[in-house]
């Protein structure tokens, strides 16, 4: 009996103590708090629960930067983090696109529905192309002695420009449009006879029996010619639309530090590693135009299109349309302020070729032959460069570009053995190749 009374008293005292602990939370602001009470604000959609196992204590008070959660609350925590910081958290568990560094400008645009901002760049380019095999157009009448070779008539360098516009459709995925264009490569070479009428300018090309009604064309080019002129023009244009996918948990570190938002990726080193990768795929239009002119002036050294002059002109347009795949790897240094990168791409294309060859003199036109051909072509491109980040929105970039093209028509290769053979002229030769390479530099801005 006495023992039962003692037990009843102990239970009463225990209940009283529990009630006192609970009521301490309802005391005035001057009373001490046993458990920190979060500040009022938009982050308090609901008071967080404390599971009995697996709970993580808030890292610091009053900066409640992490929501206390258990293993079963992962999805809910991801949604809360997205709505409170504006950053999108992917399935890999970390802020993989908009939370820090180069993508931080987009944080306000990446909410519950993934989506990010825009970026644009403009650059200047300086390119040159390989000289190819060429054709000997002029000699001095001595066998195996060349005076003009069409491969030597090539402008060394030509400027151009490039623009890019991109839109992130999710923190890891972007659609990008790139356009670049060169100016007109143009060069010419003129050889004048040391003494008119000496016959020291000749050509190995065979014009056969072509005649304009006044002159035999072969005689205009090969017998006592006063001057030969060879000119060439080239122009390149490129446009492509690519879907770019950035690797998960891979972001350029912030310039000062990578912050403390790495979440379930672990420490900063594993989430903000200095090397990043992406891949892309898309469609591309590559256009290449070339014009080769071979002219002769029989009785003088100028070219005024009179009755003693002839102009043989070959023009080709290559229009390549097809798909490509590629990738890019970036390596960041000096806290992310400097980056080095490498970007290869390769594609297969349908090439629609337009060809025109004509021969004219001051007395009239002898022929104007036009033909078309569809063939398969390949384009490979390698860009190597570096970036310097002024801040998280603006960077300076530059590098070297190499473009290799095969399966194209070159004007030199459209000259047949006999230029009076119309069928041979109309048959387009499309097994040519070229290399285009040079430097580029510009600015990119993200907004």
PEMOWO-V427256 format. One record per run of one state. SS is the DSSP state (2 for helix, 1 for strand, 0 for the rest). FROM is the first residue (numbers start at 0). TO is the last residue. Records with the same first field share a line. If there is no record, write none. Layout:
SS->FROM-TO + FROM-TO
//
This chain:
0->0-0 + 24-69 + 85-87 + 89-93 + 95-99 + 109-116 + 129-134 + 139-144 + 152-156 + 170-171 + 182-183 + 192-200 + 202-204 + 206-209 + 211-214 + 222-225 + 246-261 + 265-266 + 271-273 + 297-307 + 336-336 + 361-362 + 389-392 + 408-409 + 414-416 + 418-420 + 426-430 + 446-446
2->1-23 + 70-84 + 100-108 + 149-151 + 216-221 + 262-264 + 267-270 + 333-335 + 410-413 + 421-425
1->88-88 + 94-94 + 117-128 + 135-138 + 145-148 + 157-169 + 172-181 + 184-191 + 201-201 + 205-205 + 210-210 + 215-215 + 226-245 + 274-296 + 308-332 + 337-360 + 363-388 + 393-407 + 417-417 + 431-445
//
